[in-house]
């Protein structure tokens, strides 16, 4: 009689969100449009921190204003004087939460 083996490896979560396109468009360092945004963590006049499918994005500048945010379509539009943009990733490529970064 042949033996049957059962594969008991853990499968990745099938309920993951469908990935959307992620892009960033900066217009004359005055307006920035980010697609693929899943959450806005915090914002003030000097920084906007949002979570995207590619990691946490930090937009730095002066007089920053969130003009539009639509989490259903994943679009974020920020205006102001844009000085820089950076990504933060944790090990494994998955973005850390804001609280996780705060209490390192």
Secondary structure as UniProt FT lines:
FT   TURN            14..15
FT   STRAND          23..27
FT   TURN            28..30
FT   STRAND          31..35
FT   STRAND          37..43
FT   STRAND          47..52
FT   TURN            53..54
FT   STRAND          55..70
FT   TURN            71..74
FT   STRAND          75..88
FT   HELIX           91..93
FT   HELIX           98..102
//
